[in-house]
Amino acid sequence: MSEQITQLLHRWQQGDLQAREHLFEALYADLMLIARNRLVNHTGGTLQPAVLVNESLLRLLGTDVDYNDRTHFIAVAALKMRSVLVDHLRARGADKRGGNAEQLTLSHAENAVDEAGIGYDVLALHQALNRLSELEPRAASTIELTYFGGMSRDEIALVLGISAPTVDRDLRFARAWLNRQLL
């Protein structure tokens, strides 16, 4: 199946719109799972997983990315989901003038809290991740792919072209740095 996805990606990049449709159909369930995991207790039910997936796919259509494989595509889609989620929460916060700030954790584990058990405001985390990406882009990417992409350390290693132990080091560094920034 992974080879078929890679072939569909390459055909889509060459302009085959039918390949794009088959690709989206093949990966939709995976994207919905990521969206559901990201939305649990984070939007008060105002943003549905299908809306998050569809909006992120629309944003993907406007990019010119040379996808390597399924993992790379899912990683980029997960980052687009982050962008959609942040935009949604900004708009919602503007509506309420900052009321009911959304909380999330940096844990990769489903529905679990981070080591310190501390939740973070989504927008504050977004800003902190942007600062981290200026200092340590790879560490920021590792956090994004872990949390927003729901990817395993081996998948992240493959996407970033680094070893799994390097992923672990980057995650430890990024979590510690973000914890200091967000406390």
Residue frames as a rotation matrix with the C-alpha (Angstrom) as fourth column:
MET 1
0.566 0.825 0.000 0.00
0.825 -0.566 0.000 0.00
0.000 0.000 -1.000 0.00
SER 2
0.368 -0.504 -0.781 2.85
0.243 -0.759 0.604 2.39
-0.897 -0.412 -0.157 0.81
GLU 3
-0.711 -0.639 0.293 4.26
0.409 -0.037 0.912 2.00
-0.572 0.768 0.288 -2.71
GLN 4
-0.139 0.759 0.636 0.82
0.962 -0.049 0.269 2.73
0.235 0.649 -0.724 -4.18
ILE 5
0.724 0.370 -0.583 0.58
0.563 -0.805 0.189 5.90
-0.399 -0.465 -0.790 -2.09
THR 6
-0.145 -0.871 -0.469 4.02
0.144 -0.488 0.861 7.01
-0.979 0.057 0.197 -3.26
GLN 7
-0.718 -0.070 0.692 3.02
0.678 0.152 0.719 6.36
-0.156 0.986 -0.062 -6.88
LEU 8
0.342 0.917 0.204 -0.19
0.925 -0.367 0.097 8.35
0.164 0.155 -0.974 -6.40
LEU 9
0.507 -0.237 -0.829 1.79
0.348 -0.823 0.448 11.21
-0.789 -0.516 -0.335 -4.88
HIS 10
-0.578 -0.813 -0.074 4.19
0.204 -0.231 0.951 11.31
-0.790 0.535 0.299 -7.82
ARG 11
-0.483 0.478 0.734 1.37
0.864 0.126 0.487 11.10
0.140 0.869 -0.474 -10.36
TRP 12
0.612 0.720 -0.328 -0.46
0.773 -0.632 0.053 13.93
-0.169 -0.286 -0.943 -8.59
GLN 13
0.181 -0.645 -0.742 2.70
0.177 -0.721 0.670 16.05
-0.967 -0.253 -0.016 -8.61
GLN 14
-0.839 -0.457 0.295 2.88
0.330 0.004 0.944 15.50
-0.432 0.890 0.147 -12.37
GLY 15
-0.795 0.535 -0.286 -0.64
-0.601 -0.758 0.254 16.90
-0.081 0.374 0.924 -12.74
ASP 16
-0.649 0.568 -0.506 -2.85
0.157 0.751 0.641 13.80
0.744 0.337 -0.577 -12.53
LEU 17
-0.496 0.527 0.690 -5.94
-0.804 -0.578 -0.137 15.04
0.327 -0.623 0.711 -10.65
GLN 18
0.562 0.677 -0.474 -7.49
-0.457 0.733 0.505 11.58
0.689 -0.067 0.721 -10.57
ALA 19
-0.099 -0.695 -0.712 -4.41
0.476 0.595 -0.648 10.35
0.874 -0.403 0.272 -8.69
ARG 20
-0.822 -0.154 0.548 -4.95
-0.312 -0.684 -0.660 13.18
0.476 -0.713 0.514 -6.19
GLU 21
0.115 0.958 0.262 -8.53
-0.899 -0.012 0.438 12.04
0.423 -0.285 0.860 -5.59
HIS 22
0.586 0.036 -0.810 -7.44
0.061 0.994 0.088 8.41
0.808 -0.101 0.580 -5.09
LEU 23
-0.507 -0.849 -0.150 -4.67
0.321 -0.025 -0.947 9.60
0.800 -0.528 0.285 -2.75
PHE 24
-0.621 0.329 0.711 -7.05
-0.691 -0.659 -0.298 11.64
0.371 -0.676 0.636 -0.61
GLU 25
0.510 0.841 -0.182 -9.49
-0.676 0.523 0.520 8.72
0.532 -0.143 0.835 -0.44
ALA 26
0.334 -0.452 -0.827 -6.72
0.304 0.882 -0.360 6.32
0.892 -0.132 0.432 0.58
LEU 27
-0.654 -0.730 -0.198 -5.38
0.460 -0.175 -0.871 8.58
0.601 -0.660 0.450 3.33
TYR 28
-0.129 0.679 0.723 -8.59
-0.370 -0.709 0.600 10.17
0.920 -0.190 0.343 4.58
ALA 29
0.768 0.443 -0.462 -9.08
0.196 0.525 0.828 7.69
0.610 -0.727 0.317 7.43
ASP 30
-0.021 -0.867 -0.498 -5.51
0.956 0.128 -0.265 8.25
0.293 -0.481 0.826 8.66
LEU 31
-0.725 -0.225 0.651 -5.99
0.179 -0.974 -0.138 12.02
0.665 0.017 0.747 8.52
MET 32
0.289 0.906 0.310 -9.31
-0.291 -0.226 0.930 11.75
0.912 -0.359 0.198 10.38
LEU 33
0.589 -0.141 -0.796 -7.60
0.692 0.596 0.406 9.77
0.417 -0.790 0.449 13.16
ILE 34
-0.556 -0.830 -0.048 -4.95
0.772 -0.494 -0.400 12.46
0.308 -0.260 0.915 13.52
ALA 35
-0.507 0.431 0.747 -7.63
-0.179 -0.900 0.397 15.16
0.843 0.067 0.533 13.55
ARG 36
0.595 0.766 -0.245 -9.72
0.053 0.266 0.962 13.36
0.802 -0.585 0.118 16.19
ASN 37
0.262 -0.585 -0.768 -6.68
0.933 0.357 0.046 12.93
0.247 -0.728 0.639 18.40
ARG 38
-0.751 -0.601 0.273 -5.76
0.543 -0.798 -0.261 16.61
0.374 -0.048 0.926 18.09
LEU 39
-0.400 0.676 0.619 -9.27
-0.269 -0.732 0.626 17.86
0.876 0.083 0.475 18.78
VAL 40
0.145 0.463 -0.874 -10.05
0.707 0.569 0.419 15.87
0.692 -0.679 -0.245 21.92
ASN 41
0.469 0.210 -0.858 -10.93
0.849 -0.374 0.372 18.51
-0.243 -0.903 -0.354 24.53
HIS 42
-0.527 -0.817 -0.234 -9.30
0.712 -0.575 0.404 21.31
-0.465 0.046 0.884 22.52
THR 43
-0.938 0.170 0.301 -12.04
0.074 -0.752 0.655 23.17
0.338 0.637 0.693 20.71
GLY 44
-0.708 0.701 0.081 -15.08
-0.305 -0.201 -0.931 22.71
-0.636 -0.684 0.357 22.86
GLY 45
-0.227 0.627 0.745 -16.76
0.613 0.686 -0.391 20.82
-0.756 0.368 -0.541 20.03
THR 46
0.446 0.443 -0.778 -16.77
-0.205 -0.795 -0.571 23.84
-0.871 0.414 -0.264 17.73
LEU 47
-0.030 -0.501 -0.865 -14.39
-0.997 -0.040 0.058 22.33
-0.064 0.864 -0.499 15.19
GLN 48
0.790 0.398 0.466 -15.20
-0.368 0.916 -0.159 18.87
-0.490 -0.046 0.870 13.87
PRO 49
-0.050 -0.882 0.469 -12.49
0.054 0.467 0.883 16.45
-0.997 0.070 0.024 12.69
ALA 50
0.192 0.165 0.967 -13.87
0.918 0.318 -0.236 16.35
-0.347 0.934 -0.090 9.14
VAL 51
0.984 0.153 0.095 -13.73
0.175 -0.937 -0.303 20.13
0.042 0.315 -0.948 8.93
LEU 52
0.492 -0.869 -0.051 -10.14
-0.451 -0.305 0.839 20.11
-0.744 -0.390 -0.542 10.20
VAL 53
-0.161 -0.533 0.831 -9.12
0.457 0.706 0.542 17.46
-0.875 0.467 0.130 7.66
ASN 54
0.459 0.424 0.780 -10.92
0.880 -0.096 -0.465 19.12
-0.122 0.900 -0.418 4.76
GLU 55
0.985 -0.117 -0.129 -9.52
-0.119 -0.993 -0.003 22.56
-0.128 0.019 -0.992 5.52
SER 56
0.197 -0.974 0.113 -6.00
-0.342 0.040 0.939 21.17
-0.919 -0.224 -0.326 5.84
LEU 57
-0.072 -0.172 0.983 -6.38
0.753 0.637 0.167 19.34
-0.654 0.752 0.083 2.52
LEU 58
0.841 0.396 0.369 -7.52
0.540 -0.651 -0.533 22.58
0.029 0.647 -0.762 0.89
ARG 59
0.760 -0.622 -0.188 -4.42
-0.487 -0.737 0.469 24.28
-0.431 -0.265 -0.863 2.23
LEU 60
-0.013 -0.762 0.647 -2.29
0.156 0.638 0.755 21.43
-0.988 0.111 0.110 0.92
LEU 61
0.470 0.277 0.838 -3.62
0.834 0.172 -0.525 22.08
-0.289 0.946 -0.150 -2.56
GLY 62
0.991 -0.044 0.126 -2.11
-0.002 -0.948 -0.319 25.56
0.133 0.316 -0.939 -2.43
THR 63
0.461 -0.880 0.115 1.41
-0.467 -0.131 0.874 24.34
-0.754 -0.457 -0.471 -1.68
ASP 64
0.709 -0.353 -0.610 4.19
-0.541 0.283 -0.792 23.27
0.452 0.892 0.010 -3.98
VAL 65
0.193 -0.590 0.784 5.75
-0.816 0.347 0.462 20.46
-0.545 -0.729 -0.415 -1.96
ASP 66
-0.016 -0.283 -0.959 7.67
-0.745 0.643 -0.177 17.59
0.667 0.712 -0.221 -3.49
TYR 67
0.550 0.333 0.766 6.31
-0.802 0.468 0.373 14.74
-0.234 -0.819 0.524 -1.35
ASN 68
-0.527 -0.833 -0.167 8.70
-0.849 0.525 0.056 11.84
0.041 0.171 -0.984 -0.92
ASP 69
-0.782 0.270 -0.561 6.23
0.195 0.962 0.191 9.27
0.592 0.040 -0.805 0.37
ARG 70
0.214 0.952 -0.219 3.15
0.482 0.092 0.871 8.64
0.850 -0.292 -0.439 2.52
THR 71
0.143 -0.226 -0.964 4.94
0.985 -0.058 0.160 9.60
-0.092 -0.972 0.214 5.73
HIS 72
-0.859 -0.507 -0.072 6.09
0.489 -0.853 0.181 12.91
-0.153 0.120 0.981 4.29
PHE 73
-0.523 0.747 0.411 2.59
0.112 -0.418 0.902 13.70
0.845 0.517 0.135 3.02
ILE 74
0.403 0.677 -0.616 1.00
0.697 0.210 0.686 12.87
0.593 -0.706 -0.387 6.40
ALA 75
-0.260 -0.588 -0.766 3.60
0.924 -0.381 -0.021 15.04
-0.280 -0.714 0.642 8.15
VAL 76
-0.968 -0.077 0.240 2.83
0.170 -0.901 0.399 18.04
0.186 0.427 0.885 5.94
ALA 77
-0.143 0.987 0.067 -0.92
0.202 -0.038 0.979 17.45
0.969 0.154 -0.194 6.33
ALA 78
0.265 0.190 -0.945 -0.51
0.938 0.178 0.298 17.36
0.225 -0.966 -0.131 10.12
LEU 79
-0.700 -0.563 -0.439 1.31
0.635 -0.772 -0.022 20.69
-0.326 -0.294 0.898 10.03
LYS 80
-0.752 0.535 0.385 -1.52
-0.025 -0.607 0.794 22.14
0.658 0.588 0.470 7.96
MET 81
0.217 0.834 -0.507 -3.92
0.609 0.290 0.738 20.84
0.763 -0.469 -0.445 10.62
ARG 82
-0.241 -0.387 -0.890 -1.91
0.938 -0.329 -0.111 22.73
-0.250 -0.861 0.442 13.21
SER 83
-0.981 -0.171 0.094 -2.28
0.194 -0.918 0.346 25.87
0.027 0.357 0.934 11.15
VAL 84
-0.319 0.941 0.114 -6.03
0.089 -0.090 0.992 25.39
0.944 0.326 -0.055 10.77
LEU 85
0.234 0.384 -0.893 -6.42
0.877 0.313 0.364 24.70
0.419 -0.869 -0.264 14.49
VAL 86
-0.567 -0.522 -0.637 -4.43
0.744 -0.657 -0.122 27.79
-0.355 -0.543 0.761 15.46
ASP 87
-0.920 0.263 0.291 -6.40
-0.018 -0.769 0.638 29.98
0.392 0.582 0.713 13.03
HIS 88
-0.015 0.966 -0.256 -9.67
0.360 0.244 0.900 28.60
0.933 -0.079 -0.351 14.40
LEU 89
0.155 0.039 -0.987 -8.65
0.986 0.057 0.157 29.25
0.062 -0.998 -0.030 17.99
ARG 90
-0.873 -0.453 -0.183 -7.45
0.454 -0.890 0.039 32.76
-0.181 -0.049 0.982 17.16
ALA 91
-0.642 0.701 0.310 -10.78
-0.096 -0.475 0.875 33.56
0.760 0.532 0.373 15.55
ARG 92
0.253 0.750 -0.611 -12.66
0.573 0.392 0.719 32.04
0.779 -0.532 -0.331 18.44
GLY 93
-0.225 -0.438 -0.871 -10.49
0.959 -0.256 -0.119 33.92
-0.171 -0.862 0.477 20.95
ALA 94
-0.975 -0.092 0.202 -11.12
0.149 -0.946 0.287 37.16
0.165 0.310 0.936 19.09
ASP 95
-0.196 0.979 0.058 -14.84
0.115 -0.036 0.993 36.48
0.974 0.201 -0.106 19.28
LYS 96
0.617 0.438 -0.654 -14.64
0.626 0.230 0.745 35.98
0.477 -0.869 -0.132 23.01
ARG 97
0.569 -0.504 0.650 -11.86
-0.468 -0.848 -0.248 38.55
0.676 -0.163 -0.719 23.58
GLY 98
-0.407 -0.912 0.050 -9.52
-0.632 0.242 -0.736 35.97
0.659 -0.331 -0.675 25.04
GLY 99
0.150 0.537 0.830 -12.06
-0.970 0.242 0.019 34.00
-0.191 -0.808 0.557 27.01
ASN 100
0.765 0.253 0.593 -11.73
-0.300 0.954 -0.020 30.27
-0.570 -0.163 0.805 27.64
ALA 101
0.041 -0.841 -0.539 -8.18
-0.999 -0.050 0.002 29.79
-0.029 0.538 -0.842 26.37
GLU 102
0.852 0.271 -0.448 -7.80
-0.359 0.925 -0.124 26.28
0.381 0.266 0.886 25.00
GLN 103
0.234 -0.764 0.601 -5.41
-0.831 0.163 0.531 23.90
-0.504 -0.624 -0.597 26.73
LEU 104
0.859 -0.036 -0.511 -3.29
-0.273 0.811 -0.518 21.13
0.433 0.584 0.687 25.28
THR 105
0.643 -0.679 0.353 -0.32
-0.207 0.290 0.934 19.02
-0.737 -0.674 0.046 26.20
LEU 106
0.148 -0.702 -0.696 2.92
-0.986 -0.156 -0.051 18.18
-0.073 0.694 -0.716 24.48
SER 107
-0.252 -0.238 0.938 2.51
-0.411 0.904 0.120 14.46
-0.876 -0.355 -0.325 25.02
HIS 108
-0.697 -0.014 -0.717 2.59
-0.687 0.302 0.661 12.10
0.208 0.953 -0.220 22.07
ALA 109
-0.926 0.377 -0.036 0.50
0.366 0.868 -0.335 9.62
-0.095 -0.323 -0.942 24.04
GLU 110
-0.437 0.845 0.309 -3.16
0.221 -0.232 0.947 9.80
0.872 0.483 -0.085 23.18
ASN 111
0.509 0.806 0.303 -5.20
-0.013 -0.344 0.939 11.76
0.861 -0.481 -0.165 25.72
ALA 112
0.394 -0.450 -0.801 -2.31
0.912 0.301 0.280 11.88
0.116 -0.841 0.529 28.19
VAL 113
0.992 -0.123 -0.012 -0.60
-0.119 -0.974 0.191 14.83
-0.035 -0.188 -0.981 29.81
ASP 114
0.367 -0.929 -0.053 3.07
-0.254 -0.045 -0.966 15.70
0.895 0.368 -0.252 29.52
GLU 115
-0.230 -0.579 -0.782 5.60
0.544 0.589 -0.597 14.67
0.807 -0.563 0.180 32.15
ALA 116
-0.984 -0.174 0.039 4.84
0.077 -0.612 -0.787 17.67
0.161 -0.772 0.615 34.36
GLY 117
-0.363 0.924 -0.121 1.09
0.918 0.333 -0.216 17.32
-0.160 -0.190 -0.969 33.86
ILE 118
-0.404 0.128 -0.906 0.86
0.098 -0.978 -0.182 20.89
-0.909 -0.163 0.383 32.60
GLY 119
0.308 0.556 0.772 -1.48
0.902 0.088 -0.423 22.06
-0.303 0.826 -0.474 29.85
TYR 120
-0.707 -0.596 -0.381 -0.63
0.401 -0.781 0.478 24.94
-0.583 0.185 0.791 27.54
ASP 121
0.324 0.731 -0.600 -2.64
-0.170 -0.579 -0.797 27.57
-0.931 0.361 -0.063 25.75
VAL 122
0.489 -0.082 0.868 -2.66
0.746 0.555 -0.368 26.60
-0.452 0.828 0.333 22.07
LEU 123
0.897 -0.124 0.424 -1.75
0.197 -0.747 -0.635 30.05
0.395 0.654 -0.645 20.87
ALA 124
0.636 -0.722 0.272 1.06
-0.704 -0.399 0.588 30.44
-0.316 -0.565 -0.762 23.41
LEU 125
0.265 -0.522 0.811 2.39
0.182 0.853 0.490 27.06
-0.947 0.018 0.321 22.30
HIS 126
0.727 0.058 0.684 2.16
0.685 0.014 -0.729 28.14
-0.052 0.998 -0.029 18.66
GLN 127
0.879 -0.408 0.247 4.20
-0.352 -0.905 -0.239 31.28
0.320 0.123 -0.939 19.38
ALA 128
0.420 -0.746 0.516 6.74
-0.598 0.200 0.776 29.32
-0.683 -0.635 -0.362 21.42
LEU 129
0.419 -0.233 0.878 7.12
0.543 0.839 -0.036 26.78
-0.728 0.492 0.478 18.60
ASN 130
0.891 -0.093 0.444 7.76
0.340 -0.513 -0.788 29.62
0.301 0.853 -0.426 16.18
ARG 131
0.660 -0.694 0.286 10.52
-0.751 -0.607 0.260 30.96
-0.007 -0.387 -0.922 18.46
LEU 132
0.323 -0.527 0.786 11.97
-0.192 0.777 0.600 27.46
-0.927 -0.344 0.150 18.84
SER 133
0.696 -0.023 0.718 11.99
0.639 0.475 -0.605 27.01
-0.327 0.880 0.345 15.05
GLU 134
0.874 -0.442 0.203 14.17
-0.278 -0.796 -0.537 30.12
0.399 0.413 -0.819 14.78
LEU 135
0.300 -0.777 0.553 16.67
-0.912 -0.062 0.406 28.69
-0.281 -0.626 -0.727 17.29
GLU 136
-0.715 -0.457 0.529 16.49
-0.368 0.889 0.271 24.97
-0.595 -0.001 -0.804 16.58
PRO 137
-0.203 0.709 -0.675 14.43
-0.979 -0.127 0.160 24.23
0.028 0.693 0.720 13.45
ARG 138
-0.486 -0.011 -0.874 14.91
-0.285 0.947 0.147 20.46
0.826 0.321 -0.463 13.59
ALA 139
-0.958 0.149 -0.244 13.83
0.282 0.350 -0.893 20.26
-0.048 -0.925 -0.377 17.25
ALA 140
-0.509 0.815 -0.276 10.74
-0.608 -0.568 -0.555 22.32
-0.609 -0.115 0.785 16.45
SER 141
-0.204 0.399 -0.894 9.94
-0.871 0.343 0.352 20.05
0.447 0.850 0.278 13.51
THR 142
-0.803 -0.161 -0.574 10.34
0.051 0.941 -0.335 17.02
0.594 -0.299 -0.747 15.74
ILE 143
-0.833 0.544 -0.101 7.80
0.042 -0.119 -0.992 18.38
-0.552 -0.830 0.076 18.23
GLU 144
-0.283 0.757 -0.590 5.39
-0.885 -0.443 -0.145 19.34
-0.371 0.481 0.795 15.45
LEU 145
-0.315 0.121 -0.941 5.58
-0.651 0.695 0.307 15.92
0.691 0.709 -0.140 13.83
THR 146
-0.922 -0.038 -0.385 5.23
0.233 0.740 -0.631 14.16
0.309 -0.672 -0.673 17.16
TYR 147
-0.701 0.666 -0.254 2.35
0.126 -0.234 -0.964 16.18
-0.702 -0.708 0.080 18.55
PHE 148
-0.091 0.723 -0.685 0.52
-0.711 -0.529 -0.464 17.55
-0.697 0.445 0.562 15.55
GLY 149
-0.193 -0.044 -0.980 1.42
-0.911 0.379 0.162 14.71
0.364 0.925 -0.113 13.21
GLY 150
0.624 0.435 0.649 1.04
-0.703 0.676 0.223 11.87
-0.341 -0.595 0.728 15.69
MET 151
0.585 -0.465 -0.665 4.12
-0.434 0.513 -0.741 10.29
0.685 0.722 0.098 14.12
SER 152
0.925 -0.349 -0.152 6.37
0.354 0.642 0.680 7.70
-0.140 -0.683 0.717 15.75
ARG 153
0.432 -0.844 -0.319 10.04
-0.348 -0.482 0.804 8.39
-0.832 -0.236 -0.502 16.32
ASP 154
-0.332 -0.560 0.759 10.97
0.476 0.595 0.648 6.07
-0.814 0.576 0.069 13.44
GLU 155
0.410 0.558 0.722 8.62
0.911 -0.204 -0.360 7.91
-0.054 0.804 -0.592 11.06
ILE 156
0.944 -0.107 -0.312 10.05
-0.055 -0.984 0.169 11.25
-0.325 -0.142 -0.935 12.16
ALA 157
0.039 -0.993 0.112 13.58
-0.079 0.109 0.991 9.95
-0.996 -0.047 -0.074 11.67
LEU 158
-0.186 -0.039 0.982 12.65
0.862 0.473 0.182 8.91
-0.471 0.880 -0.054 8.14
VAL 159
0.736 0.569 0.366 10.99
0.674 -0.660 -0.332 12.23
0.053 0.491 -0.869 7.27
LEU 160
0.909 -0.380 -0.170 13.80
-0.304 -0.885 0.352 14.36
-0.284 -0.268 -0.920 8.72
GLY 161
0.675 -0.676 -0.295 16.62
-0.030 0.374 -0.927 12.09
0.737 0.635 0.232 7.54
ILE 162
-0.158 -0.690 0.706 18.07
-0.882 -0.222 -0.415 11.61
0.443 -0.689 -0.574 11.03
SER 163
-0.703 -0.145 -0.696 18.48
0.078 0.957 -0.279 8.68
0.707 -0.250 -0.662 13.42
ALA 164
0.356 0.888 -0.293 15.86
0.362 0.158 0.919 7.64
0.862 -0.433 -0.265 15.97
PRO 165
0.070 -0.364 -0.929 18.19
0.995 -0.035 0.088 8.49
-0.064 -0.931 0.360 18.91
THR 166
-0.916 -0.358 0.179 18.59
0.382 -0.917 0.120 11.98
0.121 0.178 0.977 17.43
VAL 167
-0.173 0.940 0.293 14.79
0.053 -0.289 0.956 12.28
0.984 0.181 0.000 17.35
ASP 168
0.447 0.330 -0.831 14.73
0.780 0.311 0.543 11.33
0.438 -0.891 -0.118 21.05
ARG 169
-0.459 -0.703 -0.543 17.38
0.861 -0.503 -0.076 13.96
-0.219 -0.502 0.836 21.90
ASP 170
-0.855 0.179 0.488 15.56
0.114 -0.852 0.511 16.63
0.507 0.493 0.708 19.91
LEU 171
0.164 0.981 -0.100 12.28
0.274 0.052 0.960 15.78
0.948 -0.185 -0.260 21.66
ARG 172
0.238 -0.141 -0.961 13.87
0.970 0.090 0.227 15.98
0.054 -0.986 0.158 25.11
PHE 173
-0.790 -0.594 -0.151 15.48
0.595 -0.802 0.044 19.31
-0.148 -0.055 0.988 24.27
ALA 174
-0.674 0.564 0.476 12.35
0.040 -0.616 0.787 20.78
0.737 0.549 0.393 22.67
ARG 175
0.334 0.834 -0.439 10.05
0.546 0.209 0.812 19.71
0.769 -0.511 -0.385 25.50
ALA 176
-0.011 -0.421 -0.907 12.41
0.977 -0.200 0.081 21.15
-0.215 -0.885 0.413 28.12
TRP 177
-0.922 -0.362 0.137 12.80
0.386 -0.879 0.280 24.39
0.019 0.311 0.950 26.16
LEU 178
-0.378 0.863 0.335 9.05
0.072 -0.333 0.940 24.73
0.923 0.379 0.064 25.64
ASN 179
0.337 0.476 -0.813 8.32
0.830 0.257 0.495 23.96
0.444 -0.841 -0.308 29.29
ARG 180
-0.448 -0.574 -0.685 10.65
0.810 -0.586 -0.039 26.80
-0.379 -0.573 0.727 30.33
GLN 181
-0.952 0.052 0.301 9.08
0.138 -0.804 0.578 29.17
0.272 0.592 0.759 27.82
LEU 182
-0.258 0.965 0.043 5.50
0.044 -0.033 0.998 28.37
0.965 0.259 -0.034 28.73
LEU 183
0.003 0.246 -0.969 5.73
0.948 0.308 0.082 28.40
0.319 -0.919 -0.233 32.52
